[in-house]
Amino acid sequence: MTTEQLSEDYWNSFYAEHDQIWSGRPNVALVDEVADLPPGRALDLGCGEGADAIWLAQQGWTVTAVDISSVALGRAAQHAKDAGVADRIDWQQHELGQTFPDGEFDLVSVQFLHSKTELPRDGILRSAADLVAPNGVLLIEGHMGFPPGEHNPHPDIHFPGPDEVIESLALADGEWETLVSRVHDRAQVMRDGEHINRRDCTVKLRRR
């Protein structure tokens, strides 16, 4: 069995554990950082159950939404149909370390691209940057660690800060403008209703 098949099986099993994994609401950072952008073509990498893609479509964006899990994509497509925006979203299955969507996008959103399986995150983010159109925006949101109180099952996993994320992109000098680079706290409601505080980082870049 290939690494790709192992990763897909892992995420399909992850999503199959519950009828709904995530809240169904768009990520806060996406709403905060994108609400004032003119709608165009958007790419949502690691779309999960589709809340971000659906929100973008409701704002007028035409969205390509990508995930490795066929279970998550099927669930997301049904949510989009229920929300009346199915015609604005193209759902695509990719193992981003192996294949990538085609096109050029006014917004590329990468929200919490973390995995307990093998993931070439730096390479994926560089590929994501390559798809940003001139004057387009690359938005990357990441955790700074595991949730409070959760045992770290992989102590070798590193959660990079915003400066590290930008450095890892290896962007051409003068081609990009940094709009946001910050670490911040965020309240999160867990599936069992528990409220916790997460520490996340936001990187928002505009291609000149």
MIFI-780481 format. One record per residue: x, y, z of N, C-alpha, C in turn; residue in one letter. Coordinates in steps of 0.001 Angstrom, whole numbers, padded with zeros to 6 digits, always signed. Example, Ala and Ser with C-alpha at 12.3 -4.5 7.8 and 13.67 -1.06 7.14 Angstrom:
! MIFI-780481
+013190-005690+007800+012300-004500+007800+013200-003300+007800A+012850-002250+007080+013670-001060+007140+012900+000030+007870S
This chain:
! MIFI-780481
+000852-001194+000000+000000+000000+000000+000887+001242+000000M+000579+002229-000823+001392+003428-000941+001130+004371+000224T+002075+005341+000405+001885+006373+001424+000603+007147+001172T+000298+007404-000109-000916+008119-000464-002146+007353+000011E-002168+006035-000237-003303+005225+000190-003420+005195+001707Q-002278+005117+002404-002301+005132+003853-002877+006446+004375L-002467+007567+003779-002964+008872+004207-004462+008998+003946S-004896+008555+002765-006327+008635+002450-007131+007760+003406E-006653+006548+003681-007350+005664+004609-007431+006285+005999D-006329+006907+006435-006316+007535+007756-007395+008609+007846Y-007444+009503+006847-008386+010621+006915-009824+010163+006678W-010024+009159+005850-011376+008621+005704-011869+008013+007020N-010990+007305+007701-011357+006747+009003-011625+007856+010011S-010824+008899+009956-010996+010041+010856-012383+010661+010686F-012775+010903+009435-014071+011538+009192-015234+010577+009434Y-014998+009298+009250-016070+008320+009433-016404+008074+010903A-015566+008549+011820-015816+008324+013240-017072+009032+013733E-017426+010165+013083-018588+010951+013490-019298+011465+012241H-020592+011732+012366-021343+012287+011242-020874+013692+010905D-020349+014402+011888-019797+015740+011668-018596+015913+012575Q-017468+016314+011986-016246+016497+012759-016083+017947+013202I-016244+018864+012252-015999+020280+012529-017321+021005+012799W-017224+022278+013136-018389+023042+013601-019392+023361+012499S-018936+023359+011238-019797+023805+010143-019714+025296+009902G-018917+026002+010713-018727+027445+010533-017361+027688+009878R-017250+028750+009083-015952+029043+008451-014920+029415+009499P-013663+029181+009179-012590+029559+010088-012574+031066+010310N-012366+031452+011551-012420+032870+011929-011396+033682+011142V-010189+033157+011005-009144+033902+010296-009523+034141+008842A-010152+033164+008214-010589+033332+006829-011580+034483+006717L-012583+034488+007577-013605+035547+007537-012965+036907+007800V-012091+036978+008811-011467+038250+009159-010591+038795+008041D-009850+037924+007377-008844+038386+006421-009356+038486+004986E-010499+037868+004695-010972+037799+003307-012236+038625+003085V-012939+038979+004143-014245+039639+004005-014187+040907+003153A-013047+041615+003159-012954+042869+002411-012332+042701+001025D-012044+041452+000612-011462+041228-000713-012560+041107-001762L-012344+041635-002962-013333+041452-004027-013381+039995-004455P-014563+039412-004616-014650+037992-004992-014017+037719-006350P-013420+036572-006453-012820+036115-007697-012748+034604-007670G-011601+034066-008070-011390+032615-008026-010604+032272-006775R-011111+031307-006004-010467+030915-004748-010111+029440-004776A-009001+029118-004112-008578+027740-003922-008516+027477-002424L-009245+026468-001968-009275+026079-000559-008581+024730-000431D-007380+024731+000151-006581+023510+000277-006810+022877+001641L-007188+021589+001646-007521+020921+002887-008886+021362+003378G-009885+021238+002505-011203+021855+002741-012050+021102+003754C-011708+019859+004083-012489+019118+005063-013947+018995+004669G-014831+019323+005593-016262+019203+005358-016866+020407+004639E-016016+021346+004225-016435+022353+003265-016938+023673+003792G-016842+023944+005088-017417+025180+005625-016785+026428+005019A-015453+026431+004869-014790+027606+004287-015185+027803+002829D-015167+026728+002060-015512+026815+000641-016944+027305+000462A-017846+026818+001283-019248+027233+001194-019392+028706+001550I-018703+029141+002596-018756+030563+002963-018219+031439+001833W-017106+031029+001237-016545+031798+000127-017541+031879-001033L-018159+030760-001359-019144+030748-002443-020321+031662-002121A-020723+031705-000878-021819+032586-000477-021439+034056-000590Q-020143+034346-000541-019667+035723-000703-019441+036086-002173Q-019672+035142-003078-019537+035420-004499-018308+034841-005161G-017493+034116-004415-016295+033514-004991-016657+032252-005785W-015862+031972-006808-015885+030680-007484-014752+029853-006885T-015067+028695-006343-014133+028000-005458-013734+026633-006017V-012438+026349-005950-011930+024995-006097-011527+024536-004710T-012133+023435-004240-011905+022967-002877-011294+021570-002918A-010210+021381-002182-009390+020182-002298-009248+019500-000944V-009361+018176-000947-009050+017396+000247-008616+016002-000183D-007934+015289+000712-007526+013922+000414-008645+012925+000705I-009582+013287+001582-010599+012347+002047-011845+012377+001180S-012163+011246+000570-013408+011154-000206-014626+011245+000701S-014499+010794+001942-015607+010911+002896-015904+012384+003178V-014857+013158+003449-015044+014585+003716-015598+015305+002498A-015086+014982+001309-015538+015657+000096-017009+015352-000199L-017426+014115+000003-018828+013777-000197-019725+014531+000764G-019292+014626+001994-020046+015367+003007-020102+016850+002650R-018967+017401+002211-018906+018814+001848-019811+019128+000662A-019820+018263-000339-020663+018482-001515-022139+018523-001132A-022542+017669-000201-023934+017678+000248-024248+018958+001013Q-023316+019415+001843-023518+020677+002564-023662+021841+001586H-022846+021834+000529-022928+022904-000466-024266+022880-001194A-024737+021683-001500-026045+021548-002143-027134+022076-001229K-027076+021730+000053-028065+022202+001018-028034+023725+001149D-026833+024301+000989-026674+025753+001126-026987+026500-000165A-027230+025769-001245-027588+026399-002505-026427+026964-003289G-025199+026488-003019-024027+027028-003720-023229+025927-004433V-023857+024789-004684-023142+023663-005289-022531+024035-006634A-023190+024920-007378-022712+025270-008711-021494+026196-008679D-021110+026693-007501-019987+027624-007392-018716+026934-006868R-018803+025627-006579-017669+024944-005967-017316+023689-006764I-016042+023552-007088-015500+022361-007729-014723+021578-006683D-015266+020426-006272-014614+019606-005260-013624+018662-005940W-012387+018650-005482-011351+017809-006086-010601+017036-005004Q-010337+015768-005282-009573+014940-004357-008106+014917-004790Q-007226+015312-003882-005787+015301-004156-005036+014891-002895H-003976+014145-003078-002935+013987-002067-001904+015047-002420E-001899+016148-001645-001183+017342-002078+000326+017150-002180L+000850+016144-001546+002263+015857-001744+002541+015186-003069G+001476+014725-003761+001634+013989-005013+001009+014699-006203Q-000207+015216-006037-000901+015913-007123-001442+017231-006603T-001742+018129-007552-002161+019480-007171-003178+019975-008192F-004133+020802-007767-005094+021346-008738-004420+022296-009712P-005022+022442-010875-004521+023365-011887-005221+024714-011748D-004591+025747-012297-005256+027034-012378-004463+028151-011731G-005057+029330-011767-004500+030533-011164-005622+031166-010360E-005315+031605-009137-006374+031979-008210-006107+033347-007575F-007187+034074-007345-007095+035376-006677-006925+035220-005169D-007316+034067-004655-007115+033741-003244-006758+032270-003141L-005668+031996-002428-005342+030618-002052-005346+030570-000533V-006256+029776+000018-006422+029669+001466-005953+028299+001946S-005064+028316+002917-004544+027076+003514-004782+027185+005019V-005833+026543+005493-006234+026652+006888-005866+025377+007650Q-004915+025497+008563-004552+024412+009476-004163+023131+008726F-003186+023275+007849-002686+022126+007092-001677+021379+007955L-002202+020602+008889-001395+019775+009766-001865+018333+009614H-000967+017399+009879-001339+015994+009736-000483+015125+010643S-001089+014053+011173-000339+013061+011939+000248+011989+011030K-000079+012072+009736+000576+011229+008749+001626+012075+008024T+002440+011437+007225+003517+012146+006530+002942+013233+005631E+003503+014444+005741+002991+015578+004977+004139+016519+004626L+004446+016679+003329+005506+017614+002923+004975+019054+002905P+004728+019586+004090+004009+020862+004223+004708+022015+003505R+006017+022136+003663+006732+023249+003029+006575+023214+001510D+006722+022032+000930+006570+021914-000521+005158+022234-000967G+004177+021805-000188+002778+022096-000525+002528+023597-000493I+003062+024277+000520+002858+025726+000612+003547+026462-000537L+004716+025973-000959+005372+026606-002111+004559+026389-003385R+003987+025206-003542+003118+024954-004694+001878+025835-004638S+001350+026042-003443+000190+026921-003277+000523+028348-003701A+001691+028828-003311+002095+030186-003677+002214+030341-005186A+002666+029294-005864+002823+029344-007316+001488+029570-008038D+000379+029223-007392-000931+029329-008036-001623+030661-007779L-000987+031548-007025-001597+032848-006734-001406+033783-007926V-002500+034363-008379-002471+035284-009516-001844+036622-009113A-001356+037401-010072-000876+038749-009746-001953+039537-009003P-001557+040206-007950-002437+040958-007056-003321+040042-006211N-003094+038723-006283-003851+037775-005479-003243+037598-004093G-003973+036898-003234-003605+036757-001826-003392+035281-001477V-002339+035025-000723-002083+033722-000118-002315+033867+001381L-003244+033077+001925-003576+033131+003340-003276+031773+003970L-002387+031754+004957-001982+030531+005630-002256+030683+007124I-003036+029772+007665-003339+029773+009097-002862+028449+009689E-002174+028519+010804-001651+027302+011407-001708+027339+012918G-001706+026169+013533-001621+026072+014984-000173+026274+015421H-000017+026717+016660+001308+026832+017267+001598+025666+018215M+000672+024716+018313+000869+023551+019156-000413+022750+019271G-000342+021624+019961-001523+020810+020189-002454+021515+021172F-003740+021127+021216-004679+021753+022160-004200+021610+023596P-004522+022580+024453-004129+022487+025859-004636+021187+026486P-003759+020509+027207-004149+019292+027897-004093+018040+027046G-003866+018189+025727-003808+017007+024862-002386+016472+024816E-002267+015178+025031-000951+014547+024938-000423+014657+023521H+000838+015027+023410+001472+015149+022103+001945+013775+021652N+001225+013160+020694+001609+011809+020276+002835+011790+019369P+003220+012946+018858+004360+013027+017936+005237+014207+018353H+006075+014038+019366+006874+015170+019862+007830+015742+018833P+008066+015008+017729+008962+015531+016701+008242+016471+015736D+006918+016583+015841+006180+017498+014966+006472+018937+015387I+006839+019754+014426+007150+021162+014690+006044+022033+014121H+005570+022976+014927+004565+023935+014482+005267+025266+014215F+005489+025616+012962+006274+026813+012661+005517+028105+012937P+006253+029114+013372+005697+030453+013531+005621+031164+012200G+005040+032369+012179+004828+033070+010903+006116+033382+010155P+007174+033771+010865+008436+034075+010183+009001+032821+009508D+008882+031683+010182+009352+030428+009599+008530+030044+008371E+007213+030272+008445+006349+029959+007311+006762+030775+006089V+006964+032062+006298+007334+032937+005179+008695+032532+004615I+009644+032237+005498+010972+031825+005031+010892+030528+004231E+010043+029594+004666+009943+028299+003994+009370+028417+002590S+008654+029503+002314+008050+029689+000994+009088+030007-000079L+010267+030505+000343+011350+030830-000598+010842+031723-001727A+010165+032802-001363+009542+033680-002347+010585+034556-003043L+010321+034884-004299+011224+035743-005055+011238+037149-004459A+012426+037726-004372+012565+039072-003806+011741+040077-004596D+011004+040911-003871+010246+041991-004487+008943+041583-005127G+008640+040280-005136+007434+039813-005829+006210+039770-004913E+006454+039782-003590+005366+039621-002637+005389+040725-001578W+004200+041059-001090+004044+042015+000008+003426+041278+001205E+004047+041434+002373+003503+040824+003583+002437+041733+004174T+001209+041251+004240+000100+042023+004783-000125+041720+006261L+000013+040458+006648-000171+040038+008038+000855+038957+008357V+001489+039065+009509+002392+038035+010019+002327+038119+011538S+001518+037255+012158+001311+037412+013594+000921+036088+014243R+001190+036028+015543+000721+034947+016413-000402+035520+017264V-001451+034734+017467-002613+035254+018198-003333+034130+018913H-004111+034504+019910-004934+033547+020644-006313+033461+020008D-006931+032285+020126-008257+032071+019544-009043+031118+020436R-010280+031498+020735-011163+030618+021498-011740+029563+020560A-011832+028331+021040-012371+027237+020243-013321+026414+021096Q-014453+026046+020480-015411+025177+021151-015223+023771+020611V-014949+022820+021500-014721+021441+021105-016052+020729+020867M-015974+019503+020288-017187+018754+019961-018045+018485+021195R-017401+018313+022357-018147+018032+023582-018630+019297+024285D-018440+020447+023648-018888+021710+024213-017857+022421+025066G-016714+021773+025304-015665+022406+026105-015063+023589+025354E-014814+024679+026080-014168+025857+025510-012683+025826+025851H-011840+025961+024846-010399+026008+025065-009825+027211+024323I-008616+027591+024682-007906+028652+023984-006759+028045+023189N-006720+028369+021902-005642+027912+021028-004727+029082+020703R-003500+028770+020384-002558+029782+019910-002245+029443+018463R-002551+030362+017575-002422+030149+016136-001538+031224+015525D-001190+031026+014265-000456+032072+013547-001090+032298+012184C-001048+033548+011762-001621+033967+010482-000535+034570+009609T-000478+034117+008363+000389+034720+007349-000498+035083+006166V-000466+036333+005769-001254+036821+004633-000321+037612+003726K-000181+037147+002488+000743+037752+001524-000008+038107+000252L+000422+039207-000355-000151+039604-001645+000927+039554-002720R+000593+038924-003833+001536+038878-004956+001448+040194-005715R+002594+040829-005925+002602+042143-006586+002284+042006-008064R
